[in-house]
Amino acid sequence: MALFVQKFGGTSVGTTERIEAVAEKVVGFRKAGHDVVVVVSAMSGETNRLIGLAEAIMEEPAPREMDVLVSTGEQVTMSLLSMALQKRGYAARSYTGSQVRIVTDNMHTKARIQHIDEQRIRTDLDAGRVVVVAGFQGVDDQGNITTLGRGGSDTTAVALAATLKANECQIYTDVDGVYTTDPRVVDSARRLSQITFEEMMEMASLGSKVLQIRAVEFAGKYNVPLRVLSSFEEGEGTLITFEDNNTMEQPVVSGIAFNRDEAKVTISGVPDTPGSALRILKPVSDANIGVDMIVQNVGEDNRTAFTFTVHRNDFKRALDVLQRVSDELGARGVSGDTKIAKVSIVGVGMRSHAGVATQMFEALSNEGINIQMISTSEIKISVVIDEKYLELAVRALHSTFELDKPGVEETL
């Protein structure tokens, strides 16, 4: 007998028919003798509907009241799934985050889990019940309902799996695993049977929408085996685990991630003096604008051009902030570009292979694609390019690194 924590996203529970199908899947595990804790999201579209209701009442609702409102979406799903399991003759009990005692800090709309009281869940599991928990939510020390931010149900599932020392945390979604890149862009994209936590964290941070980065980070920290599976078709999915140095050599590149939601801003003619980068970036940080890639070029007249990327939604605010900074520094001007995209290659095998960057740059050059910015780490190389070349770049890199061919793990 094993213990599985299974999370089902909004698409997986989007209708009562799909909730019935989830119940059948859970019953299959119970018939095999396993214990199951299920974490559910709100039905597809429900959170957006609730947010719309709030915005119809008030332009900027209080974060505390927003948490009270949006947390109701998961409560609907958890109760319906419990009913579906009971109808099939299986004892089930549903809990909100506060009933389980998923205790968080008090940062409403983006709370972080501090600890979980596992006693109620343990008692139910010992009694043979399926435990169904509302994802995405918790409670602070004062008893206020909190939420973990978009995609927070993944984090709920991983945190419960870590606390309960589950054999595996299974994330059921509308895709059957993690692919070498988006199959909608590259027809020959291949599902990976296994990927490391490091690679998955890079993929998630670089634009892959399969898993929330906080959940992957949490799973890696507490050594929780994590598997991505499809709610709608059978299969082994993709196992996310630690790199095993004793296995056969990893492929050089495991996947290609990309992000269309990028914008680039440049402040030019900045006097090249100590502290200038701080004076540029601190006001941006104070405006709660996240900065991604940074490039600084020094000119012959001791003035620099300072360029960085932000999320496209923050572009206008970033320009406004930089304009004020430009005036204060006596810089020559501010410019920006929203027609860019970021493309990244990811793979732990890059640690032991030279010339990977050369291959990447050559592939892009052969397609006439100009690189505007470059960022690297031990296991990833990212470039900023013109958005209109994004899909061409992804296809070229996928072919260059032969990601359409089965890797070692699929051929053993």
C-alpha positions as CSV (number, residue, x, y, z in Angstrom):
1,M,0.0,0.0,0.0
2,A,1.3,3.5,-0.9
3,L,0.1,7.0,-0.2
4,F,-0.5,9.3,-3.2
5,V,-1.4,13.0,-3.1
6,Q,-3.2,13.8,-6.3
7,K,-4.0,17.3,-7.6
8,F,-6.6,18.0,-10.3
9,G,-6.6,21.4,-12.0
10,G,-9.5,23.5,-13.1
11,T,-9.8,21.9,-16.6
12,S,-9.8,18.4,-15.0
13,V,-12.8,19.3,-12.8
14,G,-14.4,21.8,-15.2
15,T,-17.8,20.0,-15.4
16,T,-19.7,17.6,-13.2
17,E,-19.0,14.9,-15.8
18,R,-15.2,15.5,-15.4
19,I,-15.6,15.5,-11.6
20,E,-17.2,12.1,-12.0
21,A,-14.3,10.9,-14.2
22,V,-11.8,12.1,-11.5
23,A,-13.8,10.1,-8.9
24,E,-13.4,7.0,-11.1
25,K,-9.6,7.6,-11.3
26,V,-9.4,8.0,-7.5
27,V,-11.5,4.8,-7.0
28,G,-9.0,2.9,-9.2
29,F,-6.2,3.7,-6.7
30,R,-8.4,2.8,-3.7
31,K,-9.2,-0.6,-5.3
32,A,-5.5,-1.2,-5.7
33,G,-5.2,-0.7,-1.9
34,H,-3.6,2.7,-1.9
35,D,-4.4,5.7,0.4
36,V,-5.3,8.9,-1.5
37,V,-5.4,12.6,-0.6
38,V,-6.9,14.7,-3.4
39,V,-6.3,18.4,-3.9
40,V,-8.6,20.2,-6.2
41,S,-8.7,23.6,-8.0
42,A,-11.8,25.6,-8.7
43,M,-13.8,24.6,-11.8
44,S,-12.3,26.1,-15.0
45,G,-13.2,29.7,-15.3
46,E,-14.7,30.0,-11.8
47,T,-11.9,32.1,-10.2
48,N,-12.0,34.6,-13.1
49,R,-15.8,34.8,-12.7
50,L,-15.4,35.6,-9.0
51,I,-12.8,38.2,-9.6
52,G,-15.1,39.8,-12.2
53,L,-17.9,40.0,-9.6
54,A,-15.5,41.7,-7.2
55,E,-14.4,44.2,-9.8
56,A,-18.0,45.0,-10.7
57,I,-18.5,46.1,-7.1
58,M,-15.2,47.8,-6.4
59,E,-12.2,48.8,-8.5
60,E,-9.6,47.7,-5.9
61,P,-11.1,45.3,-3.4
62,A,-9.3,44.7,-0.1
63,P,-7.0,41.7,-0.5
64,R,-8.5,40.1,2.6
65,E,-12.0,40.1,1.1
66,M,-10.7,38.9,-2.2
67,D,-9.2,35.9,-0.5
68,V,-12.5,35.2,1.2
69,L,-14.3,35.4,-2.1
70,V,-12.0,33.5,-4.5
71,S,-11.4,30.6,-2.0
72,T,-15.1,29.6,-2.4
73,G,-14.3,28.2,-5.9
74,E,-12.3,25.3,-4.6
75,Q,-14.9,24.6,-1.9
76,V,-17.5,23.8,-4.6
77,T,-15.2,21.3,-6.3
78,M,-14.1,19.5,-3.1
79,S,-17.6,18.9,-2.0
80,L,-18.8,17.7,-5.4
81,L,-15.9,15.3,-5.7
82,S,-16.6,14.0,-2.2
83,M,-20.2,13.4,-3.2
84,A,-19.1,11.6,-6.4
85,L,-16.8,9.3,-4.3
86,Q,-19.6,8.6,-1.7
87,K,-22.0,7.7,-4.5
88,R,-19.5,5.0,-5.6
89,G,-19.5,3.5,-2.1
90,Y,-16.2,5.1,-1.0
91,A,-15.9,7.1,2.2
92,A,-14.7,10.6,1.5
93,R,-14.4,13.8,3.5
94,S,-13.7,17.3,2.2
95,Y,-11.7,20.0,4.0
96,T,-11.0,23.7,3.3
97,G,-7.5,24.9,3.9
98,S,-8.4,26.4,7.2
99,Q,-10.1,23.1,8.4
100,V,-7.0,21.1,7.6
101,R,-5.0,23.9,9.2
102,I,-2.7,24.8,6.4
103,V,-1.2,27.7,8.2
104,T,0.3,30.6,6.2
105,D,1.7,34.0,6.7
106,N,-0.7,36.9,6.4
107,M,0.3,38.1,2.9
108,H,-3.2,38.0,1.3
109,T,-3.5,36.9,-2.3
110,K,0.1,35.6,-2.3
111,A,0.6,33.8,1.1
112,R,3.3,31.3,1.8
113,I,2.8,28.1,3.8
114,Q,4.4,27.9,7.2
115,H,3.2,24.6,8.5
116,I,0.4,22.0,8.1
117,D,-1.4,20.1,10.9
118,E,-1.6,16.6,9.5
119,Q,-3.6,15.0,12.3
120,R,-7.1,15.2,10.8
121,I,-5.9,13.8,7.5
122,R,-4.0,11.0,9.2
123,T,-7.1,10.1,11.2
124,D,-9.3,10.0,8.1
125,L,-6.7,7.9,6.2
126,D,-6.5,5.4,9.0
127,A,-10.3,5.1,8.9
128,G,-10.1,4.3,5.2
129,R,-11.4,7.6,3.9
130,V,-10.3,9.5,0.8
131,V,-9.4,13.0,1.9
132,V,-10.3,15.9,-0.5
133,V,-8.7,19.2,0.2
134,A,-9.4,22.6,-1.3
135,G,-6.2,23.8,-3.0
136,F,-4.8,27.3,-3.3
137,Q,-5.9,28.3,0.2
138,G,-4.9,28.4,3.9
139,V,-5.4,30.3,7.1
140,D,-3.2,32.7,9.0
141,D,-2.6,32.7,12.8
142,Q,-5.5,35.1,13.3
143,G,-7.9,32.8,11.5
144,N,-8.1,34.9,8.3
145,I,-8.5,32.9,5.0
146,T,-5.5,33.4,2.8
147,T,-4.7,32.3,-0.8
148,L,-1.4,31.2,-2.3
149,G,-1.6,33.0,-5.6
150,R,-2.4,31.8,-9.1
151,G,-1.5,28.1,-9.5
152,G,-1.3,27.7,-5.7
153,S,-3.1,24.3,-5.8
154,D,0.1,22.8,-7.1
155,T,1.9,24.1,-4.0
156,T,-0.9,22.9,-1.7
157,A,-0.5,19.4,-3.1
158,V,3.3,19.3,-2.8
159,A,3.2,20.7,0.7
160,L,0.7,18.0,1.8
161,A,2.8,15.3,0.1
162,A,5.9,16.6,2.0
163,T,4.1,16.7,5.3
164,L,2.5,13.3,4.9
165,K,5.7,11.8,3.4
166,A,3.7,10.5,0.4
167,N,5.2,8.0,-2.0
168,E,4.4,10.4,-4.9
169,C,2.7,13.7,-5.6
170,Q,0.8,13.4,-8.9
171,I,-0.3,16.6,-10.7
172,Y,-3.1,15.8,-13.2
173,T,-3.6,18.4,-15.9
174,D,-4.8,18.7,-19.5
175,V,-1.4,17.6,-20.9
176,D,0.2,14.1,-20.5
177,G,3.5,15.2,-19.2
178,V,6.4,17.6,-19.8
179,Y,7.5,18.0,-23.4
180,T,10.8,19.0,-25.0
181,T,8.9,22.1,-26.1
182,D,5.4,23.2,-26.7
183,P,3.8,20.7,-29.2
184,R,1.7,23.5,-30.6
185,V,4.9,25.1,-32.0
186,V,6.9,22.0,-32.8
187,D,4.9,18.9,-34.1
188,S,7.7,16.6,-33.3
189,A,8.0,17.7,-29.6
190,R,8.5,14.6,-27.4
191,R,7.2,13.8,-24.0
192,L,10.0,13.3,-21.5
193,S,9.7,10.3,-19.2
194,Q,11.9,12.0,-16.6
195,I,13.3,15.4,-15.9
196,T,15.3,16.8,-13.0
197,F,14.0,19.3,-10.5
198,E,16.7,21.8,-11.7
199,E,15.6,21.5,-15.3
200,M,11.9,21.7,-14.4
201,M,12.5,24.8,-12.3
202,E,14.3,26.5,-15.2
203,M,11.5,25.5,-17.6
204,A,8.8,26.8,-15.3
205,S,10.7,30.1,-14.7
206,L,11.3,30.5,-18.4
207,G,7.7,30.2,-19.6
208,S,6.6,26.6,-19.4
209,K,3.1,26.6,-17.9
210,V,2.9,22.9,-16.9
211,L,3.8,23.5,-13.2
212,Q,4.0,26.4,-10.9
213,I,7.6,27.2,-10.1
214,R,6.9,27.4,-6.3
215,A,5.6,23.9,-6.3
216,V,8.7,22.5,-8.1
217,E,10.9,24.4,-5.7
218,F,9.0,23.0,-2.7
219,A,9.2,19.5,-4.1
220,G,12.9,19.7,-4.7
221,K,13.5,21.1,-1.2
222,Y,11.6,18.3,0.6
223,N,12.5,15.5,-1.9
224,V,8.9,14.8,-3.0
225,P,8.7,12.7,-6.1
226,L,6.6,14.7,-8.5
227,R,4.8,13.3,-11.6
228,V,2.8,15.2,-14.2
229,L,0.0,13.2,-15.8
230,S,-3.1,13.7,-18.0
231,S,-6.6,13.6,-16.5
232,F,-8.0,12.5,-19.8
233,E,-5.8,9.7,-21.0
234,E,-3.8,6.9,-19.5
235,G,0.0,7.0,-19.4
236,E,3.1,7.2,-17.2
237,G,3.5,11.0,-17.6
238,T,6.7,12.7,-16.6
239,L,8.6,12.0,-13.3
240,I,10.4,15.0,-11.9
241,T,13.2,13.9,-9.6
242,F,16.8,14.5,-8.6
243,E,19.7,14.1,-11.0
244,D,21.2,10.7,-10.6
245,N,24.9,10.8,-11.4
246,N,25.0,7.0,-11.5
247,T,22.7,6.7,-14.5
248,M,23.8,6.9,-18.1
249,E,24.8,10.4,-19.3
250,Q,22.1,12.9,-19.6
251,P,21.3,14.4,-23.0
252,V,23.0,17.8,-23.5
253,V,19.7,19.7,-23.8
254,S,16.4,18.4,-22.4
255,G,14.0,21.1,-23.5
256,I,13.3,24.5,-25.0
257,A,11.2,27.0,-23.1
258,F,10.0,30.4,-24.4
259,N,8.1,33.4,-23.3
260,R,6.1,35.8,-25.4
261,D,5.3,38.1,-22.5
262,E,8.6,40.0,-22.5
263,A,9.4,43.7,-23.0
264,K,12.7,45.5,-23.2
265,V,13.5,48.9,-21.7
266,T,16.7,50.9,-22.2
267,I,18.1,53.9,-20.5
268,S,21.0,55.3,-22.6
269,G,23.7,57.8,-22.0
270,V,24.0,57.0,-18.3
271,P,27.1,58.4,-16.6
272,D,29.4,55.5,-15.8
273,T,29.9,56.0,-12.1
274,P,29.7,53.6,-9.1
275,G,26.2,53.0,-8.0
276,S,24.5,53.9,-11.3
277,A,23.0,50.4,-11.6
278,L,21.6,50.6,-8.1
279,R,20.1,54.0,-8.9
280,I,18.4,52.6,-11.9
281,L,17.1,49.3,-10.5
282,K,16.1,50.3,-7.0
283,P,13.2,52.6,-8.2
284,V,12.1,49.7,-10.5
285,S,12.1,47.3,-7.6
286,D,10.3,49.8,-5.3
287,A,7.6,49.9,-8.0
288,N,7.2,46.1,-7.6
289,I,8.4,45.5,-11.1
290,G,10.3,42.3,-11.6
291,V,13.5,42.5,-13.7
292,D,14.7,39.5,-15.7
293,M,17.7,39.8,-18.1
294,I,20.2,42.7,-17.8
295,V,22.8,44.0,-20.2
296,Q,25.1,47.0,-19.7
297,N,27.3,48.4,-22.4
298,V,30.0,51.0,-21.7
299,G,30.7,53.6,-24.4
300,E,33.9,55.5,-25.1
301,D,32.6,58.7,-23.5
302,N,32.2,57.0,-20.1
303,R,28.5,56.7,-20.5
304,T,26.6,53.5,-20.5
305,A,23.4,52.0,-22.1
306,F,21.6,50.0,-19.5
307,T,19.0,47.5,-20.8
308,F,16.7,45.0,-19.0
309,T,13.6,43.0,-19.6
310,V,10.3,43.0,-17.7
311,H,6.9,41.4,-18.1
312,R,5.0,43.0,-20.8
313,N,2.2,44.0,-18.4
314,D,4.8,46.1,-16.5
315,F,6.2,47.8,-19.6
316,K,4.5,51.2,-19.3
317,R,5.1,51.5,-15.6
318,A,8.8,50.6,-16.1
319,L,9.1,53.3,-18.8
320,D,7.5,55.9,-16.5
321,V,9.9,55.0,-13.7
322,L,13.0,55.0,-16.0
323,Q,12.0,58.4,-17.3
324,R,12.2,59.9,-13.8
325,V,15.5,58.1,-13.2
326,S,16.8,59.4,-16.5
327,D,16.1,63.0,-15.5
328,E,17.8,62.5,-12.1
329,L,20.9,60.9,-13.6
330,G,21.2,63.3,-16.6
331,A,20.9,60.4,-19.0
332,R,20.3,60.9,-22.7
333,G,16.9,59.1,-22.9
334,V,14.7,56.1,-22.5
335,S,13.4,53.7,-25.1
336,G,11.5,50.4,-25.1
337,D,10.3,47.5,-27.2
338,T,7.4,45.2,-26.6
339,K,7.9,43.1,-29.8
340,I,10.5,40.7,-28.3
341,A,10.5,37.2,-27.0
342,K,12.8,35.0,-24.9
343,V,13.9,31.6,-26.0
344,S,15.9,29.3,-23.7
345,I,17.6,25.9,-24.0
346,V,17.7,23.9,-20.7
347,G,19.6,20.8,-19.7
348,V,21.8,19.4,-16.9
349,G,24.0,17.8,-19.6
350,M,25.3,21.3,-20.5
351,R,27.5,21.1,-17.4
352,S,29.8,18.6,-19.0
353,H,29.6,19.6,-22.7
354,A,31.5,22.5,-24.2
355,G,30.3,24.4,-27.3
356,V,26.5,24.3,-26.5
357,A,26.2,28.1,-26.8
358,T,28.1,28.0,-30.1
359,Q,25.6,25.4,-31.5
360,M,22.7,27.6,-30.3
361,F,24.0,30.8,-31.8
362,E,24.9,29.0,-35.1
363,A,21.4,27.6,-35.4
364,L,19.9,31.0,-34.9
365,S,22.4,32.7,-37.3
366,N,21.6,30.1,-40.0
367,E,18.0,31.2,-39.8
368,G,18.9,34.9,-40.0
369,I,17.7,35.6,-36.4
370,N,19.5,38.4,-34.6
371,I,20.3,38.0,-30.8
372,Q,19.6,41.1,-28.8
373,M,20.4,39.9,-25.3
374,I,22.0,36.8,-23.7
375,S,21.8,35.3,-20.3
376,T,23.4,32.0,-19.0
377,S,23.5,29.7,-16.0
378,E,25.0,26.3,-15.5
379,I,22.1,24.5,-17.1
380,K,20.4,27.1,-19.4
381,I,21.1,29.7,-22.1
382,S,18.5,32.3,-22.8
383,V,18.4,34.8,-25.6
384,V,16.1,37.7,-26.5
385,I,15.0,37.9,-30.1
386,D,12.5,39.7,-32.3
387,E,9.1,38.2,-31.4
388,K,8.2,37.5,-35.1
389,Y,11.1,34.9,-35.2
390,L,10.0,33.0,-32.0
391,E,8.5,29.9,-33.6
392,L,11.2,29.7,-36.2
393,A,13.9,29.9,-33.5
394,V,12.2,27.2,-31.4
395,R,11.9,24.8,-34.3
396,A,15.5,25.4,-35.4
397,L,16.8,24.7,-31.9
398,H,14.6,21.7,-31.4
399,S,16.1,20.2,-34.6
400,T,19.7,21.3,-33.9
401,F,19.7,19.5,-30.5
402,E,17.8,16.5,-31.9
403,L,15.1,16.7,-29.3
404,D,12.7,14.9,-31.6
405,K,14.8,11.7,-31.1
406,P,14.1,9.4,-28.1
407,G,16.5,10.1,-25.2
408,V,18.5,7.5,-23.3
409,E,15.7,7.0,-20.7
410,E,13.2,6.1,-23.4
411,T,15.4,3.6,-25.2
412,L,16.7,1.5,-22.2
